[in-house]
Amino acid sequence: MSSSSFVVLLGLVLASGASVAQSEADGSSPGVRRIELAPDAPSSAHEIAISAHLSTTFLFDSDLKRDAVELEGRDHFSLVDVGQTTLRLVPSARLNAGERLHLVVRFRDGSAPVSASFLLRAHPAKADPLIEVYRGIRTIETYQQEIREVRAELMRCQGEVARLVAEQNAPGGLSGLVSSGALDEHGVTGRLVTKDVTPAAGDALAATSVKSYRSATGVAVEVRLKLQRGAPPWVAKGATLRGKTGAELKVLRLWQQQPISTGEFVPVVVEADASGAAQGAFSLKLWEEDGPRTITLGNVRFP
């Protein structure tokens, strides 16, 4: 696909919003989660997102019984570090997307509640980085911080709604790109990076062609994927573009022409915000809905 045809493709996607798969709301890392344990409430497992090679840390306001931590599937973790009031988990590559593992911690003083239960749900690419667990009374500072985070998230959502409304009202094709500010006098530059990217071992799909693009406001990757023979159809549900430092680009759109079936070469386009530099090598990861089949491509560079 030439750069000019990709411009038209992005314009049509911006104008119509039609696609087989859409990106998740935000590609950025989630913030701090706060969980309160009521002494008289029935015990229930709080669901926590974990992902292979990503760190998840629990911070408790009470001392733990370090030798009484129960972690299902401990051999699926490359690091299990239990401290006096902390628990850090780093899953290994043995963890498969969609897996659910139970975690139980017990508190040293024996006061109610005596324990806390969590359901660790394996996500293909995202994890809750920090969970604060309050067994007693929270301080006013933590509530104030939570209010600030909620306000920031509200402003982000309002901006996202405004962007979507503006896209729906914009014309299609090149006119839409010009009116949105995505196209300037430099146009859209593209690069064929198929030979440069590094696929991960054991991927469920193969990338037969990889192209990267940059416009005035964003970047995009077009990947043509081929499914293993005899495998059921595959539809991309989410995507991340992560730099070497671990920072992620904000994924704006995930577009797939049709479900991928055996023998077909179907393009998948990931568009991300490039308000930052978006320089250097990135790792692109695509995954399906609640399924273990993913594809990871390293060393993706943009023009």
C-alpha positions as CSV (number, residue, x, y, z in Angstrom):
1,M,0.0,0.0,0.0
2,S,1.4,3.4,-1.0
3,S,1.5,6.4,1.4
4,S,-1.2,8.2,-0.6
5,S,-3.5,5.2,-0.4
6,F,-2.9,4.9,3.3
7,V,-3.8,8.6,3.7
8,V,-7.2,7.8,2.0
9,L,-7.6,4.7,4.2
10,L,-6.9,6.7,7.4
11,G,-9.3,9.4,6.2
12,L,-12.1,6.9,5.6
13,V,-11.5,5.4,9.1
14,L,-11.5,8.8,10.7
15,A,-14.7,9.7,8.9
16,S,-16.7,6.5,9.3
17,G,-15.3,4.9,12.5
18,A,-16.3,1.6,11.0
19,S,-14.0,-1.4,11.8
20,V,-14.0,-5.0,12.9
21,A,-12.0,-4.1,16.1
22,Q,-11.6,-0.9,18.0
23,S,-8.8,0.0,20.4
24,E,-9.3,0.0,24.1
25,A,-10.1,3.3,25.7
26,D,-6.6,4.4,26.5
27,G,-3.1,2.9,25.9
28,S,-1.5,4.7,28.8
29,S,-0.7,2.9,32.0
30,P,-3.5,2.8,34.5
31,G,-3.2,4.8,37.8
32,V,-3.2,3.7,41.4
33,R,-6.0,1.4,42.5
34,R,-7.3,1.7,46.0
35,I,-9.2,-1.1,47.8
36,E,-10.8,-0.8,51.2
37,L,-11.4,-3.9,53.3
38,A,-14.4,-3.6,55.6
39,P,-14.2,-5.7,58.8
40,D,-17.8,-6.8,58.7
41,A,-18.3,-7.2,54.9
42,P,-18.4,-10.6,53.3
43,S,-15.1,-11.6,51.8
44,S,-14.9,-11.4,48.1
45,A,-12.0,-11.6,45.6
46,H,-11.0,-8.3,44.1
47,E,-10.0,-8.7,40.4
48,I,-6.5,-7.5,39.5
49,A,-5.0,-7.3,36.0
50,I,-1.6,-8.9,35.6
51,S,0.5,-9.5,32.5
52,A,3.7,-11.3,31.6
53,H,6.9,-9.4,32.4
54,L,5.0,-6.5,33.9
55,S,5.3,-5.6,37.6
56,T,2.3,-5.5,39.9
57,T,2.8,-4.2,43.5
58,F,0.4,-4.4,46.4
59,L,0.9,-1.9,49.2
60,F,-0.9,-2.7,52.5
61,D,-1.5,-0.5,55.6
62,S,-1.0,-3.5,57.9
63,D,1.8,-6.0,58.4
64,L,1.6,-9.3,56.5
65,K,2.1,-12.9,57.6
66,R,4.9,-13.3,55.1
67,D,4.9,-17.1,55.3
68,A,1.1,-17.4,54.9
69,V,0.7,-15.9,51.5
70,E,-1.1,-18.3,49.2
71,L,-0.5,-17.8,45.4
72,E,-2.0,-20.1,42.9
73,G,0.4,-21.0,40.0
74,R,3.5,-19.7,41.7
75,D,5.6,-21.3,39.0
76,H,4.0,-18.9,36.5
77,F,5.9,-15.9,38.2
78,S,9.5,-14.9,37.7
79,L,9.4,-12.8,40.9
80,V,7.3,-13.1,44.1
81,D,8.7,-10.7,46.7
82,V,6.8,-10.5,50.0
83,G,7.8,-7.7,52.3
84,Q,6.5,-6.5,55.6
85,T,3.7,-4.5,54.1
86,T,4.2,-5.1,50.3
87,L,3.9,-7.8,47.8
88,R,5.4,-7.5,44.3
89,L,4.6,-9.9,41.5
90,V,6.2,-10.2,38.1
91,P,4.6,-13.0,35.9
92,S,6.8,-14.9,33.5
93,A,6.2,-15.9,29.9
94,R,4.5,-19.1,31.2
95,L,1.4,-17.0,32.1
96,N,-1.2,-17.2,29.3
97,A,-3.7,-14.5,28.6
98,G,-7.1,-15.2,30.1
99,E,-5.7,-17.3,33.0
100,R,-7.2,-16.6,36.5
101,L,-5.1,-17.3,39.6
102,H,-6.1,-16.8,43.2
103,L,-4.1,-14.8,45.8
104,V,-4.7,-14.8,49.5
105,V,-2.8,-12.7,52.0
106,R,-3.2,-12.8,55.8
107,F,-2.5,-10.1,58.3
108,R,-0.2,-10.5,61.3
109,D,-2.2,-8.8,64.0
110,G,-5.2,-11.1,63.6
111,S,-7.8,-8.3,63.6
112,A,-10.7,-8.3,61.3
113,P,-10.5,-8.8,58.4
114,V,-7.9,-11.4,59.0
115,S,-7.2,-11.9,55.3
116,A,-7.7,-10.5,51.8
117,S,-8.5,-12.4,48.6
118,F,-7.6,-11.3,45.0
119,L,-8.4,-12.8,41.6
120,L,-5.4,-12.3,39.3
121,R,-6.6,-12.1,35.7
122,A,-3.9,-12.4,33.0
123,H,-4.2,-9.7,30.4
124,P,-2.1,-10.0,27.1
125,A,-0.4,-6.6,27.6
126,K,-1.7,-4.6,30.5
127,A,-1.4,-4.8,34.3
128,D,-2.4,-2.9,37.4
129,P,1.0,-1.5,38.5
130,L,0.1,-0.4,42.0
131,I,-2.7,-1.4,44.4
132,E,-3.1,0.2,47.7
133,V,-5.1,-1.9,50.2
134,Y,-6.6,-0.2,53.2
135,R,-7.7,-2.4,56.1
136,G,-8.3,0.5,58.5
137,I,-9.4,4.1,58.0
138,R,-8.0,6.0,55.0
139,T,-6.4,9.3,55.5
140,I,-8.0,12.5,54.0
141,E,-4.9,12.9,51.8
142,T,-5.6,9.6,50.0
143,Y,-9.2,10.7,49.3
144,Q,-8.0,14.1,48.0
145,Q,-5.5,12.3,45.7
146,E,-8.3,10.0,44.4
147,I,-10.5,13.1,43.7
148,R,-7.6,14.7,41.7
149,E,-7.2,11.5,39.7
150,V,-10.9,11.2,39.0
151,R,-11.0,14.8,37.8
152,A,-8.0,14.2,35.5
153,E,-9.7,11.1,34.1
154,L,-12.9,13.1,33.6
155,M,-11.0,15.7,31.6
156,R,-9.4,13.0,29.5
157,C,-12.8,11.5,28.7
158,Q,-14.2,14.9,27.9
159,G,-11.3,15.5,25.5
160,E,-11.8,12.1,23.9
161,V,-15.5,12.7,23.4
162,A,-14.8,16.1,21.8
163,R,-12.3,14.4,19.5
164,L,-14.7,11.7,18.4
165,V,-17.5,14.3,17.8
166,A,-15.1,16.4,15.7
167,E,-14.1,13.3,13.7
168,Q,-17.8,12.4,13.0
169,N,-18.4,16.0,11.7
170,A,-15.3,16.1,9.6
171,P,-15.3,15.3,5.8
172,G,-13.8,12.1,4.6
173,G,-10.6,11.3,2.6
174,L,-7.9,13.9,2.3
175,S,-10.2,16.7,3.2
176,G,-10.8,15.1,6.6
177,L,-7.1,14.7,7.3
178,V,-6.5,18.3,6.3
179,S,-9.4,19.6,8.4
180,S,-8.2,17.6,11.5
181,G,-4.7,19.0,11.2
182,A,-3.2,15.5,10.7
183,L,-1.9,16.5,7.2
184,D,0.4,19.4,6.6
185,E,2.7,20.4,3.7
186,H,4.9,17.5,4.5
187,G,2.2,15.0,3.9
188,V,2.4,11.4,5.3
189,T,5.8,9.7,5.3
190,G,6.0,5.9,5.2
191,R,8.6,3.2,5.7
192,L,8.7,-0.5,4.9
193,V,10.1,-2.1,8.1
194,T,9.3,-5.8,7.5
195,K,12.9,-6.9,7.6
196,D,13.7,-4.7,10.6
197,V,11.1,-5.9,13.1
198,T,11.7,-8.9,15.4
199,P,8.8,-11.3,16.0
200,A,8.5,-13.0,19.3
201,A,8.9,-16.8,19.5
202,G,5.6,-18.7,19.7
203,D,3.4,-16.0,18.2
204,A,0.0,-17.3,17.0
205,L,0.2,-15.2,13.8
206,A,2.9,-14.3,11.3
207,A,3.5,-10.8,10.0
208,T,4.1,-10.9,6.2
209,S,4.4,-7.2,5.8
210,V,5.0,-4.3,8.2
211,K,4.8,-0.6,7.3
212,S,5.1,2.4,9.5
213,Y,3.8,5.9,8.9
214,R,4.0,9.4,10.4
215,S,1.7,12.4,9.9
216,A,1.7,15.8,11.5
217,T,-0.1,14.6,14.6
218,G,0.2,10.8,14.7
219,V,1.9,7.6,13.8
220,A,0.5,4.3,12.5
221,V,1.6,0.8,11.8
222,E,0.1,-1.4,9.1
223,V,0.7,-5.1,9.6
224,R,-0.5,-7.8,7.2
225,L,-1.1,-10.9,9.3
226,K,-1.3,-14.6,8.4
227,L,-2.9,-17.2,10.6
228,Q,-1.6,-20.7,11.2
229,R,-3.2,-23.4,9.1
230,G,-6.4,-24.9,10.7
231,A,-6.6,-22.2,13.4
232,P,-10.0,-20.5,14.1
233,P,-10.5,-16.9,12.8
234,W,-8.7,-14.1,14.7
235,V,-9.9,-10.5,15.4
236,A,-7.6,-8.0,17.1
237,K,-9.2,-6.5,20.3
238,G,-6.4,-4.3,21.6
239,A,-2.9,-3.0,20.9
240,T,0.0,-1.4,22.7
241,L,3.0,0.5,21.4
242,R,5.7,0.4,24.1
243,G,9.1,2.1,24.0
244,K,12.3,0.7,25.4
245,T,11.8,2.7,28.6
246,G,8.4,1.1,29.1
247,A,6.4,4.2,28.2
248,E,3.4,3.6,25.9
249,L,2.1,5.7,23.1
250,K,-1.6,6.5,23.4
251,V,-3.4,4.2,20.9
252,L,-6.2,6.1,19.2
253,R,-7.5,3.6,16.8
254,L,-7.3,-0.1,15.9
255,W,-8.7,-1.0,12.5
256,Q,-9.0,-4.4,11.0
257,Q,-10.5,-5.0,7.6
258,Q,-12.1,-8.4,8.4
259,P,-11.5,-11.4,10.6
260,I,-8.3,-13.3,9.7
261,S,-8.9,-16.8,8.5
262,T,-6.4,-19.5,7.3
263,G,-4.8,-18.6,4.0
264,E,-5.7,-14.9,4.1
265,F,-3.4,-11.9,4.4
266,V,-5.4,-9.3,6.3
267,P,-4.2,-5.8,7.2
268,V,-4.4,-4.5,10.7
269,V,-3.8,-0.7,11.3
270,V,-2.8,0.7,14.7
271,E,-2.9,4.5,15.0
272,A,-1.3,6.3,17.9
273,D,-0.9,9.9,19.1
274,A,2.5,11.4,18.4
275,S,2.3,14.6,20.3
276,G,5.5,13.5,21.9
277,A,8.6,12.7,19.9
278,A,7.7,9.0,19.2
279,Q,11.3,8.3,18.3
280,G,13.3,5.2,18.6
281,A,12.3,1.6,18.6
282,F,8.8,0.4,19.8
283,S,7.3,-3.0,20.6
284,L,3.9,-3.5,19.0
285,K,1.6,-6.1,20.7
286,L,-1.8,-7.2,19.4
287,W,-4.2,-9.5,21.2
288,E,-7.7,-11.0,20.7
289,E,-10.7,-10.8,23.0
290,D,-10.0,-12.9,26.2
291,G,-7.8,-15.3,24.2
292,P,-4.3,-16.5,24.4
293,R,-3.3,-15.8,20.8
294,T,-1.1,-12.7,20.5
295,I,1.5,-11.3,18.2
296,T,4.5,-9.1,19.4
297,L,6.8,-7.3,17.0
298,G,9.9,-5.5,18.3
299,N,12.1,-2.8,16.8
300,V,9.2,-1.0,15.1
301,R,10.5,2.5,14.0
302,F,8.6,5.4,12.5
303,P,9.9,7.7,9.7
